[in-house]
Structure formats: C-alpha cells, structure tokens
Amino acid sequence: MSHSYSQNHLHIVFSTKNRQRLIEPAMQPKLWSYMAGIGRNHGVLVLANGGMSDHVHLLIQLPPVLALSEAISVVKSNSSGWMNDHEIEFNWQEGYGAFSVSASNLGTVKRYIANQEQHHRKKTYEQEFEGLLRKHGIPFDPKYVFG
C-alpha cells in the first residue's frame, strides 16, 4: 500500500492542577477558542471543546503523524501560557484521559461536551472522569486517579 489512512477521533479530558476552579465563565469561550487554534496550528482538528471552571473536554481528530501525548502536551503548555499571560496563575494537571470515539458516536460526544454545565449539576468532575474510565474499560485504582 503506497498511502497511509487513519481516522483517529479521541475524547480528551483533563483538569486544572488540583482541580482548582480557575477558568472563569467569561474566560471559558476565549480559552476554548485559543485551544482550538493551538490544535489547528499543529494539524489537530478540534471538532468540539468545552468544560467547566476546573476541567476541559476536547473532541479531536488526531493526524497520523502526531503522537497523542505530544498533541496534548502542546495544547496544555500553550494554553496554560496563554492563561498566565492573562494574569491568571494557571497550570493543568499532569495526566489526562483519552478515549477513542467511533465515527458513529461523534454527534453524541459533541452534545456531551456542549452540555457540560447541565451535566455537572448532577456529577462532579471526579465522578465524571471515573465514569468515563469505567465506560471505556480502563482499569484504575481510585486512590491514584487524582494524584
């Protein structure tokens, strides 16, 4: 085969350091937009993004030439720098969750990300993240998930 083909859709979730509520509602649309721009500048298509004051969700299409860890590192480092440039002492947590998404479920994940405020009236970030790990069959020890 002379060409490579891939379709890597991923739902990425990570929080602020120590899950501090640092992303004010007025700053959220600006940060989400900036993160999409970072992705675009590195060949990562951000199909949806959003979150709450303590975490972010990204639905991305990862190009075959870029490792997932590198893509997340670029987004996190550039966006935390941008927040610091806006006089917000800001850091993301070290880790992340990355969950594969089939093409048939893209709409569902987009809606899930768009409805974060409503979703978090019923669940904390910690409950949400552990639920995603369980849903995707990822083994974890609750003592170590959040550092």
N, C-alpha and C positions, 0 to 999 in steps of 0.2 A: 504494500500500500504506500503510495507516494505522499499522502497528506494525513494530517492528524485531525481528528474530530473529537470534540468534547462538549458537554453541556453540564457544567458544574454549578448548580444552584445551591446556595447554602444560606441557612438562617443563622446569623451570628448574634450572640448575646454576651455583653459584658457590662460590668458596673463600675461606678466610680470607686476610688480607693476607699476601703472600709465602708462602702455603700453610703457615703455622705451625700446628702441632698444638696448638691452644688449646682445643678443645672436648672436655673430658674425658668419658669414657664415662658417668660419673654425672650429668653436666650435660646430655648429649645429649637424653634424653627431655623434660626440662624446657624446653630451648631449642626443640625441635621443636614442643612444645605451645604455647609462647609465640608462635612464628611462625604457627601455625595461627590463634591468637586475633587476631593482627595482621591476618591476611587477612580473617577473619570481620568484624572491626570496619570494614573498608574494602570490603566487598562481594565479596571474592575468596574463592571456595570452595577450600580446600586439601583435595584428595582424598587425598593421601599426602605424607609428607615424612620425611626421614631423611638419613643421611650418615655421615660419619666425623669424626675429630678435626680435619681440615683442610678440609672442604667439606660442602655441603648440596645435597640434591635436593628439589625441590618439584614436585608434580603439581597444577596449579591449573586452575580454571575461571575465566577472566577475564571480568568483566562488560563489556558493550559500551560502557559509559560511562567506562571507565578505561583509560588508555594503559598498555601493558606496562611501559615504563620507569618510570612513576610508581608502579605497583604494586610493582615490585622495589625502588625507592628507599625506599618506605615500610617494606617488610619489613626491608630491610637496616639502615636508620637506627634503627628502633625496636628491633630485636633486638640490634644492637651496643650501643646504650644500655643495654639490659637486662643484657647481659653485663658491661658496665662497672660497673653498679650492684651486681653480684655480685663486685666486686673482681677482675675479670679484665680486664687491659688488652687491648682487643679491637677489631679492625676487619675488615671484609670487603674483598676485592679490589675494584677499581673496576668491572670488567666483569662479564659473565655470559654464559651460553649459554641460549638459549630455543629449544625445539624443539617444533613442533606435533605433536599426538597425535590420531589419529582415535579416534572412539568405540569402534571395534572393538579398539583396542590399549590401552585404559585398564588392563585387568587385567594385561597384560604389563608395563607401566611401573610399576604399583603393586608387582608382585612384584620387579621390578628394584630399586626403591627400598628395599623391605623387606629385600632380601638384600645390602645394601652390604658388610657385614663379610665375608661369604663371597666376594663378587665381588672385593674388594680384597686377597684372599690371592694373587691371580694378576696383578692390574694395579694400577699406581699411578694416582693421580688424573690425572696428566698424560696417561698412556696412555688412560685412560677418556675424558677430555674430548676429546682429539684424535680418538678413535674415534667419538664422538658427532658431531663436526663432519663427519667423512668420511661417516658413515652418512646424514646429512641433506643431503649435497651442498653444504656450506658451504665455499667456498674460504678458505684461510688460509695464512699464512706461519709456519711453526713458530718462527721467530726472534722473532715478536712476540706469540704467543698468551698467554704468561705474564708479559709485561712485562719 
